[in-house]
Amino acid sequence: MWGVTARIVVDRPDALVEARRIADAELAAITSACSRFTDSELSRVNDAATRGDGIELSPLLAEFVAVALAAAADTGGDVDPTLGGDLDRLGYDRDFAALPLDGRTAGGVTASVATRRPGWSRVALTGGVLRLPDDLRLDLGATAKAHAADRIAARIAGETGTDVLVELGGDLATAGRSGRLWEILVQDLPGDPAQQIAVPNGAGVATSSTQKRRWRSDGRARHHILDPRFGLPAEEVWRTVTVAASDCVRANTLSTAAIVRGRRSPSWLRERGADARLVGTDGSIVTTGRWPVDPEGVPQ
């Protein structure tokens, strides 16, 4: 789904068919509202000739835009939903499966000294009315998968009574009434450092990676996590950042911002009290908060 693997795990086998039906319905509705590539509501908003007087959004799209703007505010703009035009310019202008894949050329992405005017702070959402400057295009990819996982898990648990785990491409949400611990293997690519953790019902885990969703444009390797200061892929200080939090959106917001912040990330995550695991480009590991150093440990 959306170019990533989607998983549903339930503790009651009789709930699986209904859980799948709920997930499929949610994903279809979210795609119709929030995709940057299909004939979606978001694509029509981005392509509108003028938006000065504001555009009335559907409740679903307004919800996802509000989540994205809250993540931007929470991270001082490190997670910015107004990078759609920059992604288009870098060649990520169609479904990822259609892009020329990265040959993993050594040296990575070239940075730029030209700064970009922050976009998120120029966007206003009042009720369901969006005011989006004409020079900006929204891309909700930094938060949409995580929020979708949270929504789907909560709805499945609420409607079926089962404990449930939902994963959308590394964004993982759990829900249910029991005190279950979900065992999760944290590993990005084969050969990367692996760790087994356990998280309780109602928690979220998200991994942001510079090693996946890579493509080539203008002869350069690109990855999808952009530094909003430049509108270019963030410097590859970390292969991955994984965060466990109270929900998947929170975990993903922190993990994405940590990729963008680079070497400053461990101290920033510690200031936030975040439970995180950062894997450097050399395979070294840094942990913050209550993330277990012992692979057999369990974060509370």
RAPEUR-V296917 format. One record per residue. N is the residue number from 1. RES is the residue in one letter. SS is DSSP state (2 for helix, 1 for strand, 0 for the rest). PSI is psi as a letter, one per 30 degrees, with the letter a starting at -180 (none if undefined). OMEGA is omega in whole degrees, 0 to 359 (999 if undefined). Layout:
N;RES;SS;PSI;OMEGA  N;RES;SS;PSI;OMEGA
//
This chain:
1;M;0;k;180  2;W;0;h;179  3;G;0;g;179  4;V;0;l;176  5;T;0;k;176  6;A;1;k;181  7;R;1;k;170  8;I;1;k;175  9;V;1;k;178  10;V;1;l;180  11;D;0;f;178  12;R;0;j;183  13;P;2;e;182  14;D;2;f;180  15;A;2;f;190  16;L;2;e;181  17;V;2;e;179  18;E;2;e;178  19;A;2;e;179  20;R;2;e;179  21;R;2;e;179  22;I;2;e;181  23;A;2;e;180  24;D;2;e;180  25;A;2;e;179  26;E;2;e;182  27;L;2;e;178  28;A;2;e;180  29;A;2;e;180  30;I;2;e;177  31;T;2;e;181  32;S;2;e;181  33;A;2;e;198  34;C;2;f;182  35;S;0;k;176  36;R;0;f;189  37;F;0;e;182  38;T;0;l;174  39;D;0;i;186  40;S;0;l;174  41;E;2;e;180  42;L;2;e;179  43;S;2;e;178  44;R;2;e;175  45;V;2;e;180  46;N;2;e;184  47;D;2;f;181  48;A;0;k;184  49;A;0;e;178  50;T;0;k;182  51;R;0;g;187  52;G;0;e;181  53;D;0;f;180  54;G;0;l;180  55;I;1;k;178  56;E;1;k;181  57;L;0;l;171  58;S;0;l;178  59;P;2;e;182  60;L;2;e;179  61;L;2;e;178  62;A;2;e;178  63;E;2;e;182  64;F;2;e;176  65;V;2;e;179  66;A;2;e;177  67;V;2;e;181  68;A;2;e;180  69;L;2;e;176  70;A;2;e;177  71;A;2;e;178  72;A;2;e;180  73;A;2;e;183  74;D;2;f;183  75;T;0;g;181  76;G;0;g;178  77;G;0;g;178  78;D;0;e;175  79;V;0;j;191  80;D;0;k;181  81;P;0;g;183  82;T;0;g;183  83;L;1;g;181  84;G;2;e;179  85;G;2;e;179  86;D;2;e;177  87;L;2;e;176  88;D;2;e;182  89;R;2;e;180  90;L;0;g;177  91;G;0;f;178  92;Y;0;i;186  93;D;0;g;179  94;R;0;l;178  95;D;0;k;187  96;F;2;e;181  97;A;2;f;182  98;A;2;f;183  99;L;0;l;172  100;P;0;k;187  101;L;1;l;180  102;D;0;k;173  103;G;0;g;178  104;R;0;h;178  105;T;0;k;179  106;A;0;k;177  107;G;0;f;174  108;G;0;b;190  109;V;0;k;177  110;T;0;k;180  111;A;0;l;180  112;S;0;k;177  113;V;0;f;180  114;A;0;k;180  115;T;0;l;182  116;R;0;k;178  117;R;0;k;181  118;P;0;k;184  119;G;0;e;189  120;W;2;e;183  121;S;2;f;178  122;R;2;g;179  123;V;0;k;179  124;A;1;k;174  125;L;1;j;180  126;T;1;j;188  127;G;0;b;177  128;G;0;g;183  129;V;1;k;181  130;L;1;k;172  131;R;1;j;186  132;L;0;j;179  133;P;0;k;186  134;D;0;f;182  135;D;0;g;184  136;L;0;k;173  137;R;1;k;181  138;L;0;k;168  139;D;0;j;185  140;L;0;g;186  141;G;2;f;184  142;A;2;f;182  143;T;2;f;190  144;A;2;e;180  145;K;2;e;182  146;A;2;e;180  147;H;2;e;176  148;A;2;e;179  149;A;2;e;178  150;D;2;e;181  151;R;2;e;184  152;I;2;e;180  153;A;2;e;181  154;A;2;e;182  155;R;2;e;179  156;I;2;e;180  157;A;2;e;182  158;G;2;e;186  159;E;2;f;182  160;T;2;f;182  161;G;0;g;180  162;T;0;l;164  163;D;0;k;187  164;V;1;k;171  165;L;1;k;178  166;V;1;k;176  167;E;1;k;175  168;L;1;j;175  169;G;0;h;178  170;G;0;f;174  171;D;1;j;193  172;L;1;k;178  173;A;1;k;178  174;T;1;l;179  175;A;1;l;178  176;G;0;l;185  177;R;0;f;184  178;S;0;l;177  179;G;0;g;183  180;R;0;k;167  181;L;1;k;178  182;W;1;k;178  183;E;1;k;186  184;I;1;k;173  185;L;1;j;179  186;V;1;j;179  187;Q;0;k;184  188;D;0;d;180  189;L;0;l;175  190;P;0;k;183  191;G;0;f;175  192;D;0;l;176  193;P;0;k;183  194;A;0;l;177  195;Q;1;k;177  196;Q;1;k;177  197;I;1;l;174  198;A;1;k;180  199;V;1;k;183  200;P;1;l;171  201;N;0;k;179  202;G;0;g;180  203;A;0;l;176  204;G;1;k;176  205;V;1;k;178  206;A;1;k;175  207;T;1;k;173  208;S;1;k;188  209;S;1;k;171  210;T;0;g;185  211;Q;0;f;179  212;K;0;l;185  213;R;0;h;178  214;R;1;k;179  215;W;1;l;179  216;R;1;k;171  217;S;1;k;183  218;D;0;h;177  219;G;0;g;183  220;R;1;k;175  221;A;1;k;179  222;R;1;l;167  223;H;1;l;197  224;H;0;f;180  225;I;0;j;185  226;L;1;k;170  227;D;1;j;185  228;P;0;f;178  229;R;0;e;185  230;F;0;f;185  231;G;0;g;180  232;L;1;l;178  233;P;1;k;181  234;A;0;l;177  235;E;0;k;185  236;E;0;i;174  237;V;0;e;184  238;W;1;k;170  239;R;1;e;180  240;T;1;l;167  241;V;1;k;178  242;T;1;k;180  243;V;1;k;170  244;A;1;k;184  245;A;1;a;184  246;S;0;f;174  247;D;0;l;186  248;C;2;e;179  249;V;2;e;179  250;R;2;e;180  251;A;2;e;182  252;N;2;e;177  253;T;2;e;181  254;L;2;e;182  255;S;2;e;178  256;T;2;e;179  257;A;2;e;180  258;A;2;e;175  259;I;2;e;182  260;V;2;e;184  261;R;2;f;173  262;G;2;b;186  263;R;2;f;179  264;R;2;f;191  265;S;2;e;183  266;P;2;e;181  267;S;2;e;179  268;W;2;e;179  269;L;2;e;178  270;R;2;e;176  271;E;2;e;179  272;R;0;f;184  273;G;0;g;185  274;A;0;k;174  275;D;1;j;192  276;A;1;l;177  277;R;1;j;182  278;L;1;k;179  279;V;1;j;182  280;G;1;l;180  281;T;0;f;178  282;D;0;g;181  283;G;0;f;178  284;S;0;l;185  285;I;1;k;174  286;V;1;k;176  287;T;1;l;177  288;T;1;l;177  289;G;0;b;184  290;R;0;g;178  291;W;0;k;186  292;P;0;k;173  293;V;0;e;177  294;D;0;k;181  295;P;0;f;179  296;E;0;f;184  297;G;0;l;180  298;V;0;j;176  299;P;0;k;181  300;Q;0;none;999
//
